[in-house]
Amino acid sequence: MTVRRGGLDVFHGTTSTAELRRSLDELVSYLGRAMDFPDGALLMTGTGIVPDASFSLLPGDVVEIDGGPLGLLRNTTERV
């Protein structure tokens, strides 16, 4: 994940599924314990990238998440 502000990189972090505290097999086993999913399910693990507490996004920041073969997710932040 990269955050750009005014064209400059102000934050960069990386992670991988190898850094999950629980294995994907264990997470999948929890997913199927309470409900059946006859049409399948998506397992969302959240993010392992957390900036320092002093870092905040500002309006106009560009947040990019590179998913490799899945593609690039790019969003520009705004105050609402």
Biopython code that builds the backbone (N, CA, C, O; Angstrom):
import numpy as np
from Bio.PDB.StructureBuilder import StructureBuilder

atoms = [
    (1, "MET", "N", (0.851, -1.160, 0.000)),
    (1, "MET", "CA", (0.000, 0.000, 0.000)),
    (1, "MET", "C", (0.898, 1.225, 0.000)),
    (1, "MET", "O", (1.896, 1.285, 0.719)),
    (2, "THR", "N", (0.531, 2.187, -0.810)),
    (2, "THR", "CA", (1.251, 3.447, -0.884)),
    (2, "THR", "C", (0.258, 4.587, -0.749)),
    (2, "THR", "O", (-0.826, 4.545, -1.332)),
    (3, "VAL", "N", (0.626, 5.609, 0.020)),
    (3, "VAL", "CA", (-0.171, 6.832, 0.122)),
    (3, "VAL", "C", (0.680, 7.951, -0.459)),
    (3, "VAL", "O", (1.818, 8.177, -0.046)),
    (4, "ARG", "N", (0.090, 8.651, -1.439)),
    (4, "ARG", "CA", (0.780, 9.782, -2.067)),
    (4, "ARG", "C", (0.076, 11.077, -1.709)),
    (4, "ARG", "O", (-1.153, 11.158, -1.708)),
    (5, "ARG", "N", (0.872, 12.083, -1.406)),
    (5, "ARG", "CA", (0.347, 13.401, -1.058)),
    (5, "ARG", "C", (1.162, 14.427, -1.843)),
    (5, "ARG", "O", (2.377, 14.541, -1.685)),
    (6, "GLY", "N", (0.454, 15.168, -2.690)),
    (6, "GLY", "CA", (1.157, 16.166, -3.499)),
    (6, "GLY", "C", (2.197, 15.549, -4.413)),
    (6, "GLY", "O", (3.223, 16.170, -4.692)),
    (7, "GLY", "N", (1.945, 14.322, -4.887)),
    (7, "GLY", "CA", (2.869, 13.653, -5.794)),
    (7, "GLY", "C", (4.014, 12.934, -5.104)),
    (7, "GLY", "O", (4.807, 12.269, -5.772)),
    (8, "LEU", "N", (4.125, 13.048, -3.780)),
    (8, "LEU", "CA", (5.202, 12.392, -3.033)),
    (8, "LEU", "C", (4.659, 11.217, -2.233)),
    (8, "LEU", "O", (3.544, 11.276, -1.715)),
    (9, "ASP", "N", (5.446, 10.149, -2.132)),
    (9, "ASP", "CA", (5.064, 9.019, -1.290)),
    (9, "ASP", "C", (5.259, 9.428, 0.175)),
    (9, "ASP", "O", (6.369, 9.753, 0.594)),
    (10, "VAL", "N", (4.152, 9.407, 0.953)),
    (10, "VAL", "CA", (4.249, 9.773, 2.367)),
    (10, "VAL", "C", (4.085, 8.566, 3.283)),
    (10, "VAL", "O", (4.342, 8.653, 4.484)),
    (11, "PHE", "N", (3.660, 7.449, 2.722)),
    (11, "PHE", "CA", (3.584, 6.201, 3.482)),
    (11, "PHE", "C", (3.681, 5.042, 2.514)),
    (11, "PHE", "O", (3.126, 5.087, 1.415)),
    (12, "HIS", "N", (4.392, 3.998, 2.928)),
    (12, "HIS", "CA", (4.468, 2.782, 2.135)),
    (12, "HIS", "C", (4.557, 1.606, 3.099)),
    (12, "HIS", "O", (5.339, 1.633, 4.049)),
    (13, "GLY", "N", (3.764, 0.588, 2.855)),
    (13, "GLY", "CA", (3.806, -0.616, 3.679)),
    (13, "GLY", "C", (3.481, -1.827, 2.839)),
    (13, "GLY", "O", (2.751, -1.738, 1.853)),
    (14, "THR", "N", (4.030, -2.966, 3.238)),
    (14, "THR", "CA", (3.762, -4.215, 2.533)),
    (14, "THR", "C", (3.411, -5.303, 3.540)),
    (14, "THR", "O", (3.757, -5.218, 4.718)),
    (15, "THR", "N", (2.731, -6.304, 3.060)),
    (15, "THR", "CA", (2.418, -7.480, 3.867)),
    (15, "THR", "C", (2.099, -8.626, 2.930)),
    (15, "THR", "O", (1.994, -8.433, 1.718)),
    (16, "SER", "N", (1.944, -9.810, 3.481)),
    (16, "SER", "CA", (1.547, -10.968, 2.683)),
    (16, "SER", "C", (0.759, -11.917, 3.575)),
    (16, "SER", "O", (0.749, -11.772, 4.797)),
    (17, "THR", "N", (0.103, -12.884, 2.957)),
    (17, "THR", "CA", (-0.665, -13.856, 3.741)),
    (17, "THR", "C", (0.251, -14.677, 4.648)),
    (17, "THR", "O", (-0.224, -15.257, 5.625)),
    (18, "ALA", "N", (1.532, -14.739, 4.354)),
    (18, "ALA", "CA", (2.482, -15.461, 5.210)),
    (18, "ALA", "C", (2.585, -14.818, 6.594)),
    (18, "ALA", "O", (3.033, -15.460, 7.545)),
    (19, "GLU", "N", (2.172, -13.556, 6.709)),
    (19, "GLU", "CA", (2.261, -12.846, 7.986)),
    (19, "GLU", "C", (0.980, -12.936, 8.819)),
    (19, "GLU", "O", (0.918, -12.368, 9.909)),
    (20, "LEU", "N", (-0.039, -13.636, 8.325)),
    (20, "LEU", "CA", (-1.267, -13.812, 9.101)),
    (20, "LEU", "C", (-0.967, -14.626, 10.356)),
    (20, "LEU", "O", (-0.156, -15.551, 10.320)),
    (21, "ARG", "N", (-1.618, -14.284, 11.461)),
    (21, "ARG", "CA", (-1.401, -15.032, 12.711)),
    (21, "ARG", "C", (-1.998, -16.425, 12.653)),
    (21, "ARG", "O", (-1.467, -17.357, 13.257)),
    (22, "ARG", "N", (-3.098, -16.572, 11.931)),
    (22, "ARG", "CA", (-3.730, -17.884, 11.744)),
    (22, "ARG", "C", (-3.586, -18.269, 10.282)),
    (22, "ARG", "O", (-3.586, -17.407, 9.402)),
    (23, "SER", "N", (-3.464, -19.566, 10.024)),
    (23, "SER", "CA", (-3.323, -20.032, 8.640)),
    (23, "SER", "C", (-4.645, -19.842, 7.904)),
    (23, "SER", "O", (-5.705, -19.739, 8.523)),
    (24, "LEU", "N", (-4.569, -19.799, 6.585)),
    (24, "LEU", "CA", (-5.789, -19.684, 5.786)),
    (24, "LEU", "C", (-6.691, -20.895, 6.017)),
    (24, "LEU", "O", (-7.914, -20.753, 6.051)),
    (25, "ASP", "N", (-6.107, -22.079, 6.177)),
    (25, "ASP", "CA", (-6.913, -23.276, 6.461)),
    (25, "ASP", "C", (-7.697, -23.113, 7.764)),
    (25, "ASP", "O", (-8.871, -23.476, 7.831)),
    (26, "GLU", "N", (-7.055, -22.569, 8.793)),
    (26, "GLU", "CA", (-7.741, -22.367, 10.069)),
    (26, "GLU", "C", (-8.860, -21.338, 9.927)),
    (26, "GLU", "O", (-9.954, -21.536, 10.456)),
    (27, "LEU", "N", (-8.594, -20.252, 9.224)),
    (27, "LEU", "CA", (-9.621, -19.225, 9.027)),
    (27, "LEU", "C", (-10.816, -19.782, 8.256)),
    (27, "LEU", "O", (-11.962, -19.482, 8.589)),
    (28, "VAL", "N", (-10.558, -20.581, 7.240)),
    (28, "VAL", "CA", (-11.638, -21.193, 6.466)),
    (28, "VAL", "C", (-12.449, -22.144, 7.346)),
    (28, "VAL", "O", (-13.670, -22.226, 7.209)),
    (29, "SER", "N", (-11.784, -22.856, 8.240)),
    (29, "SER", "CA", (-12.516, -23.775, 9.117)),
    (29, "SER", "C", (-13.468, -23.009, 10.036)),
    (29, "SER", "O", (-14.571, -23.481, 10.308)),
    (30, "TYR", "N", (-13.056, -21.834, 10.516)),
    (30, "TYR", "CA", (-13.946, -21.003, 11.329)),
    (30, "TYR", "C", (-15.127, -20.498, 10.504)),
    (30, "TYR", "O", (-16.260, -20.462, 10.983)),
    (31, "LEU", "N", (-14.855, -20.113, 9.276)),
    (31, "LEU", "CA", (-15.894, -19.569, 8.409)),
    (31, "LEU", "C", (-17.055, -20.545, 8.238)),
    (31, "LEU", "O", (-18.216, -20.135, 8.244)),
    (32, "GLY", "N", (-16.749, -21.823, 8.087)),
    (32, "GLY", "CA", (-17.789, -22.806, 7.827)),
    (32, "GLY", "C", (-18.450, -23.396, 9.063)),
    (32, "GLY", "O", (-19.342, -24.235, 8.932)),
    (33, "ARG", "N", (-18.046, -22.987, 10.248)),
    (33, "ARG", "CA", (-18.609, -23.577, 11.466)),
    (33, "ARG", "C", (-20.035, -23.122, 11.764)),
    (33, "ARG", "O", (-20.848, -23.915, 12.239)),
    (34, "ALA", "N", (-20.343, -21.878, 11.496)),
    (34, "ALA", "CA", (-21.635, -21.322, 11.904)),
    (34, "ALA", "C", (-22.672, -21.341, 10.795)),
    (34, "ALA", "O", (-23.871, -21.350, 11.074)),
    (35, "MET", "N", (-22.236, -21.347, 9.545)),
    (35, "MET", "CA", (-23.178, -21.240, 8.435)),
    (35, "MET", "C", (-22.707, -22.103, 7.274)),
    (35, "MET", "O", (-21.521, -22.405, 7.143)),
    (36, "ASP", "N", (-23.654, -22.491, 6.440)),
    (36, "ASP", "CA", (-23.329, -23.170, 5.186)),
    (36, "ASP", "C", (-23.279, -22.137, 4.074)),
    (36, "ASP", "O", (-24.013, -21.149, 4.096)),
    (37, "PHE", "N", (-22.423, -22.371, 3.119)),
    (37, "PHE", "CA", (-22.278, -21.458, 1.985)),
    (37, "PHE", "C", (-22.370, -22.264, 0.688)),
    (37, "PHE", "O", (-21.350, -22.520, 0.049)),
    (38, "PRO", "N", (-23.583, -22.667, 0.294)),
    (38, "PRO", "CA", (-23.720, -23.524, -0.892)),
    (38, "PRO", "C", (-23.237, -22.858, -2.175)),
    (38, "PRO", "O", (-22.867, -23.548, -3.125)),
    (39, "ASP", "N", (-23.234, -21.527, -2.215)),
    (39, "ASP", "CA", (-22.790, -20.826, -3.422)),
    (39, "ASP", "C", (-21.372, -20.276, -3.278)),
    (39, "ASP", "O", (-20.901, -19.537, -4.143)),
    (40, "GLY", "N", (-20.691, -20.635, -2.185)),
    (40, "GLY", "CA", (-19.338, -20.143, -1.959)),
    (40, "GLY", "C", (-19.324, -18.947, -1.023)),
    (40, "GLY", "O", (-20.376, -18.454, -0.617)),
    (41, "ALA", "N", (-18.147, -18.490, -0.689)),
    (41, "ALA", "CA", (-17.986, -17.359, 0.220)),
    (41, "ALA", "C", (-16.659, -16.670, -0.068)),
    (41, "ALA", "O", (-15.752, -17.262, -0.653)),
    (42, "LEU", "N", (-16.559, -15.428, 0.346)),
    (42, "LEU", "CA", (-15.295, -14.689, 0.291)),
    (42, "LEU", "C", (-14.776, -14.558, 1.713)),
    (42, "LEU", "O", (-15.520, -14.172, 2.614)),
    (43, "LEU", "N", (-13.522, -14.872, 1.916)),
    (43, "LEU", "CA", (-12.888, -14.720, 3.222)),
    (43, "LEU", "C", (-12.072, -13.444, 3.198)),
    (43, "LEU", "O", (-11.051, -13.366, 2.514)),
    (44, "MET", "N", (-12.517, -12.444, 3.941)),
    (44, "MET", "CA", (-11.823, -11.156, 3.999)),
    (44, "MET", "C", (-10.988, -11.114, 5.272)),
    (44, "MET", "O", (-11.520, -11.246, 6.374)),
    (45, "THR", "N", (-9.692, -10.931, 5.121)),
    (45, "THR", "CA", (-8.801, -10.959, 6.278)),
    (45, "THR", "C", (-8.482, -9.573, 6.821)),
    (45, "THR", "O", (-7.829, -9.453, 7.857)),
    (46, "GLY", "N", (-8.932, -8.529, 6.137)),
    (46, "GLY", "CA", (-8.570, -7.184, 6.584)),
    (46, "GLY", "C", (-7.161, -6.853, 6.126)),
    (46, "GLY", "O", (-6.609, -7.523, 5.253)),
    (47, "THR", "N", (-6.591, -5.835, 6.710)),
    (47, "THR", "CA", (-5.251, -5.416, 6.302)),
    (47, "THR", "C", (-4.247, -5.648, 7.412)),
    (47, "THR", "O", (-4.566, -5.523, 8.595)),
    (48, "GLY", "N", (-3.058, -5.980, 7.026)),
    (48, "GLY", "CA", (-1.966, -6.117, 7.982)),
    (48, "GLY", "C", (-1.074, -4.890, 7.959)),
    (48, "GLY", "O", (-0.024, -4.861, 8.602)),
    (49, "ILE", "N", (-1.497, -3.877, 7.216)),
    (49, "ILE", "CA", (-0.693, -2.662, 7.086)),
    (49, "ILE", "C", (-1.358, -1.561, 7.912)),
    (49, "ILE", "O", (-2.462, -1.116, 7.598)),
    (50, "VAL", "N", (-0.678, -1.134, 8.960)),
    (50, "VAL", "CA", (-1.237, -0.111, 9.839)),
    (50, "VAL", "C", (-0.173, 0.960, 10.072)),
    (50, "VAL", "O", (0.848, 0.681, 10.700)),
    (51, "PRO", "N", (-0.392, 2.179, 9.577)),
    (51, "PRO", "CA", (0.581, 3.256, 9.823)),
    (51, "PRO", "C", (0.657, 3.605, 11.308)),
    (51, "PRO", "O", (-0.214, 3.225, 12.090)),
    (52, "ASP", "N", (1.706, 4.329, 11.686)),
    (52, "ASP", "CA", (1.837, 4.829, 13.058)),
    (52, "ASP", "C", (0.625, 5.666, 13.424)),
    (52, "ASP", "O", (-0.031, 6.233, 12.551)),
    (53, "ALA", "N", (0.328, 5.745, 14.715)),
    (53, "ALA", "CA", (-0.839, 6.493, 15.205)),
    (53, "ALA", "C", (-0.782, 7.962, 14.821)),
    (53, "ALA", "O", (-1.825, 8.611, 14.738)),
    (54, "SER", "N", (0.396, 8.500, 14.586)),
    (54, "SER", "CA", (0.520, 9.919, 14.240)),
    (54, "SER", "C", (0.167, 10.216, 12.783)),
    (54, "SER", "O", (0.029, 11.380, 12.407)),
    (55, "PHE", "N", (0.020, 9.174, 11.959)),
    (55, "PHE", "CA", (-0.272, 9.369, 10.539)),
    (55, "PHE", "C", (-1.776, 9.437, 10.306)),
    (55, "PHE", "O", (-2.522, 8.602, 10.818)),
    (56, "SER", "N", (-2.222, 10.422, 9.539)),
    (56, "SER", "CA", (-3.630, 10.537, 9.153)),
    (56, "SER", "C", (-3.726, 10.833, 7.666)),
    (56, "SER", "O", (-2.888, 11.536, 7.100)),
    (57, "LEU", "N", (-4.754, 10.289, 7.050)),
    (57, "LEU", "CA", (-5.027, 10.638, 5.660)),
    (57, "LEU", "C", (-5.579, 12.045, 5.604)),
    (57, "LEU", "O", (-6.275, 12.487, 6.517)),
    (58, "LEU", "N", (-5.265, 12.749, 4.525)),
    (58, "LEU", "CA", (-5.783, 14.096, 4.291)),
    (58, "LEU", "C", (-6.571, 14.106, 2.993)),
    (58, "LEU", "O", (-6.327, 13.283, 2.111)),
    (59, "PRO", "N", (-7.519, 15.037, 2.869)),
    (59, "PRO", "CA", (-8.253, 15.136, 1.604)),
    (59, "PRO", "C", (-7.274, 15.302, 0.434)),
    (59, "PRO", "O", (-6.338, 16.099, 0.497)),
    (60, "GLY", "N", (-7.508, 14.545, -0.613)),
    (60, "GLY", "CA", (-6.648, 14.609, -1.787)),
    (60, "GLY", "C", (-5.541, 13.568, -1.804)),
    (60, "GLY", "O", (-4.890, 13.379, -2.831)),
    (61, "ASP", "N", (-5.314, 12.876, -0.664)),
    (61, "ASP", "CA", (-4.328, 11.790, -0.665)),
    (61, "ASP", "C", (-4.777, 10.705, -1.634)),
    (61, "ASP", "O", (-5.972, 10.445, -1.773)),
    (62, "VAL", "N", (-3.826, 10.081, -2.295)),
    (62, "VAL", "CA", (-4.108, 8.973, -3.202)),
    (62, "VAL", "C", (-3.592, 7.698, -2.537)),
    (62, "VAL", "O", (-2.405, 7.573, -2.238)),
    (63, "VAL", "N", (-4.511, 6.753, -2.310)),
    (63, "VAL", "CA", (-4.171, 5.479, -1.677)),
    (63, "VAL", "C", (-4.191, 4.404, -2.755)),
    (63, "VAL", "O", (-5.199, 4.212, -3.435)),
    (64, "GLU", "N", (-3.071, 3.705, -2.904)),
    (64, "GLU", "CA", (-2.969, 2.638, -3.898)),
    (64, "GLU", "C", (-2.637, 1.326, -3.201)),
    (64, "GLU", "O", (-1.757, 1.266, -2.343)),
    (65, "ILE", "N", (-3.350, 0.292, -3.581)),
    (65, "ILE", "CA", (-3.076, -1.056, -3.098)),
    (65, "ILE", "C", (-2.827, -1.919, -4.323)),
    (65, "ILE", "O", (-3.714, -2.106, -5.156)),
    (66, "ASP", "N", (-1.625, -2.437, -4.425)),
    (66, "ASP", "CA", (-1.235, -3.251, -5.573)),
    (66, "ASP", "C", (-1.462, -4.711, -5.233)),
    (66, "ASP", "O", (-0.774, -5.277, -4.384)),
    (67, "GLY", "N", (-2.426, -5.312, -5.896)),
    (67, "GLY", "CA", (-2.761, -6.714, -5.672)),
    (67, "GLY", "C", (-2.080, -7.652, -6.645)),
    (67, "GLY", "O", (-2.572, -8.755, -6.885)),
    (68, "GLY", "N", (-0.962, -7.238, -7.207)),
    (68, "GLY", "CA", (-0.241, -8.101, -8.146)),
    (68, "GLY", "C", (-1.117, -8.494, -9.310)),
    (68, "GLY", "O", (-1.598, -7.625, -10.036)),
    (69, "PRO", "N", (-1.339, -9.788, -9.510)),
    (69, "PRO", "CA", (-2.134, -10.228, -10.658)),
    (69, "PRO", "C", (-3.611, -9.836, -10.558)),
    (69, "PRO", "O", (-4.333, -9.885, -11.554)),
    (70, "LEU", "N", (-4.064, -9.446, -9.358)),
    (70, "LEU", "CA", (-5.457, -9.005, -9.201)),
    (70, "LEU", "C", (-5.668, -7.590, -9.710)),
    (70, "LEU", "O", (-6.792, -7.215, -10.044)),
    (71, "GLY", "N", (-4.608, -6.802, -9.773)),
    (71, "GLY", "CA", (-4.704, -5.438, -10.269)),
    (71, "GLY", "C", (-4.374, -4.404, -9.201)),
    (71, "GLY", "O", (-3.961, -4.739, -8.091)),
    (72, "LEU", "N", (-4.564, -3.152, -9.561)),
    (72, "LEU", "CA", (-4.247, -2.019, -8.702)),
    (72, "LEU", "C", (-5.535, -1.319, -8.301)),
    (72, "LEU", "O", (-6.346, -0.960, -9.155)),
    (73, "LEU", "N", (-5.721, -1.126, -6.995)),
    (73, "LEU", "CA", (-6.857, -0.376, -6.470)),
    (73, "LEU", "C", (-6.350, 1.008, -6.109)),
    (73, "LEU", "O", (-5.414, 1.136, -5.320)),
    (74, "ARG", "N", (-6.955, 2.053, -6.677)),
    (74, "ARG", "CA", (-6.512, 3.432, -6.434)),
    (74, "ARG", "C", (-7.722, 4.264, -6.042)),
    (74, "ARG", "O", (-8.721, 4.293, -6.761)),
    (75, "ASN", "N", (-7.633, 4.938, -4.903)),
    (75, "ASN", "CA", (-8.693, 5.821, -4.438)),
    (75, "ASN", "C", (-8.096, 7.145, -3.965)),
    (75, "ASN", "O", (-7.038, 7.176, -3.336)),
    (76, "THR", "N", (-8.788, 8.224, -4.277)),
    (76, "THR", "CA", (-8.411, 9.535, -3.772)),
    (76, "THR", "C", (-9.333, 9.884, -2.616)),
    (76, "THR", "O", (-10.554, 9.771, -2.731)),
    (77, "THR", "N", (-8.752, 10.305, -1.510)),
    (77, "THR", "CA", (-9.562, 10.602, -0.315)),
    (77, "THR", "C", (-10.185, 11.981, -0.415)),
    (77, "THR", "O", (-9.657, 12.882, -1.067)),
    (78, "GLU", "N", (-11.323, 12.120, 0.250)),
    (78, "GLU", "CA", (-11.980, 13.419, 0.350)),
    (78, "GLU", "C", (-12.688, 13.527, 1.682)),
    (78, "GLU", "O", (-13.082, 12.514, 2.261)),
    (79, "ARG", "N", (-12.855, 14.734, 2.173)),
    (79, "ARG", "CA", (-13.557, 14.959, 3.434)),
    (79, "ARG", "C", (-15.053, 14.970, 3.132)),
    (79, "ARG", "O", (-15.504, 15.658, 2.217)),
    (80, "VAL", "N", (-15.813, 14.207, 3.904)),
    (80, "VAL", "CA", (-17.270, 14.179, 3.722)),
    (80, "VAL", "C", (-17.973, 14.606, 4.998)),
    (80, "VAL", "O", (-19.203, 14.646, 5.041)),
]
sb = StructureBuilder()
sb.init_structure("model")
sb.init_model(0)
sb.init_chain("A")
sb.init_seg("    ")
for serial, (resi, resn, name, xyz) in enumerate(atoms, 1):
    if name == "N":
        sb.init_residue(resn, " ", resi, " ")
    sb.init_atom(name, np.array(xyz, "f"), 0.0, 1.0, " ", f" {name:<3s}", serial, name[0])
structure = sb.get_structure()
